[in-house]
Amino acid sequence: MRRSMRTGIGIGIVVLVIGLGTAFLMRRPLSVPVAASVQDVALRVYGLGTVEARILARIGFEAGAGVTDLAADAGDHVTRGQVLAQLSTVEQEARVARARAALTAARASLAKAKANVARAGAVLAQREAANLRQQELAGRSTISAQSAEESQRDVDVARADQAVAVADVAVVQAQAEDAAAALSYEQALLAQRALRAPFDAVIVERHAEAGDVVRAGDAIFTLIDPATIWILAYIDEERAGALALGQTAEIRLRSLPHQTFSGEVARIGLESDRINEERRVWLTCTDCPTQMFLGEQAEVRITLGQLSQAVMVPEIAINGFDGHTGRVWVVNNGKLAQLPLTFGARSEDARVEVVAGLPDGAKIVSAPIKGLTEGRLVRATTPEAGQ
């Protein structure tokens, strides 16, 4: 009996000690970090991207044949119109010669047809003069009416022959023009056997070698205009709303991580990536190295603006944050309370500007720590720099 009483008394003492300790801890002010008002907050967005070229062309022949010569290689600088490669021309040169001969024959036929027109005109003039005399004689009844009719018929036949000769000229003229067009076509095909640079460029890659048989449209070279090198970056849609043309940016290339280059937003994509939920942004670089490498990874930080003064809260301290509103713990008159606030701009380091809902004199708890409960006594600690 005495042992049971001692056990009960011991348990009671333990419970009493725990209760007193809990009450003490609950009444002891909890130290919490709070967010302070800061000045000159730069608003930036971060994005990953790659080095690209706005003008890039994969060029090849418009006809298929064997490659007989390659006059350029990767890394070469070429000028517009420079011959880069050559196809076999033997077959096409024969076609050009055949078309040229056909044109010569057509021109000879045209000359003959024109001569026939002149001949028909002379015959018509002769028949008209003879007919005029015959009609005068018939009027004086010197010759018979039948002779006058035959003379007039000869004039009509000569006039018809002249019309036929003129029509023949038109036909042969069309044939000559067709032959000239055929020659131009074959000459154009011959010219296509030489692959020329479409603009001043740098050769990025050569896809064929001399002796290869290529098909029409096969890429032989990949060219870029080095003056059109820029950065294609991908920005999270949640942070892309304030993007605008002309905004400045910092660019870091993976091959030169210790250097920062200056850039500017030159184009904003009108269509976002539906899978990654990112917006495509193209940036020009004003002081990037002369030698750039397509596909190299780049980091960009685009400056969206600056807040002269604001209370910035880390996103991790906001409960139920939807990009615009959320609930935070605040210190008001030394006690904790949870309030809904409205937020605005977001900084690069995952902090959000408080726009509305914060009572005068209240401080926002800037980190989620244990022991935060409604009404608990707290002691605000001095925030660290940048908080």
LINLINRA-V711400 format. One line per field, one symbol per residue. phi: phi as a letter, one per 20 degrees, with the letter a starting at -180 (. if undefined). psi: psi as a letter, one per 30 degrees, with the letter a starting at -180 (. if undefined). burial: + if it has 24 or more other ideal C-beta (glycine too) atoms within 12 Angstrom, else -. A space follows every 10 residues. Layout:
phi=???
psi=???
burial=???
This chain:
phi=.fffffffff ffffffffff ffffffefge fcfcedfcdl efdccdbdbb fccfdccddb eecdaefebc dbbgnfecdg nffdbcefdg ffffffffff ffffffffff ffffffffff ffffffffff fffffffffe mfcfffffff ffffffffff ffffffffff ffffffffff ffffffffff fffdedffaf bdeebddbcf ofedefnffd cddceffdfb dddddggfde fefbfnfebd cceffcfedd decbfdbcfe ceffeelcde cdcedecfgf edcfnffcdc ceeerbefba eddfffedem fdnccrdcec dclncebdce cddcfdefem dcfedboeff necefebfdf necgnffccf efffgne
psi=eeeeeeeeee eeeeeeeeee eeeeeefkkk kkklklklli jkjlkklkal klkejkkjla lglkakkfkj gllkfkkllk fkkelklkfe eeeeeeeeee eeeeeeeeee eeeeeeeeee eeeeeeeeee eeeeeeeefg gelleeeeee eeeeeeeeee eeeeeeeeee eeeeeeeeee eeeeeeeeee effkjlkflk lkkekkfllk fkkllkfkke lkkljffgkl kjlkkkefgg fgklkfkllk kkkefifgkk lklkjfkkkf kljfefhlkk kkklkfglle jljkfkkkkk jkjfakkekl jkkkffgkkh kgfellklkl jjhglklkkk lklclklegh lkkkelfjlk fkkkkgkjll gjlkfkkljk lkllkf.
burial=---------- ---------- ---------+ -+++++-+-- ++++++++++ +++--++-++ +-+-++++-+ -+----++-- ---++++++- -+---+--+- -++--+--++ --+--++--+ --++--+--+ +--+------ -------+-- +---+--+-- -+--+--++- -+--++--+- -++--+--++ -++++++--- ++++-+++-- -+-+----++ ++++++-+++ ++++++--++ -++---++++ +++------- +-++++++-- -------+++ +++++--+-- -+++-+++++ +++++-+--+ +++++-++-- +----+++++ ++--+++++- ++++++++-- ++++--++-- -++++++--- -+---+++-+ --+---+
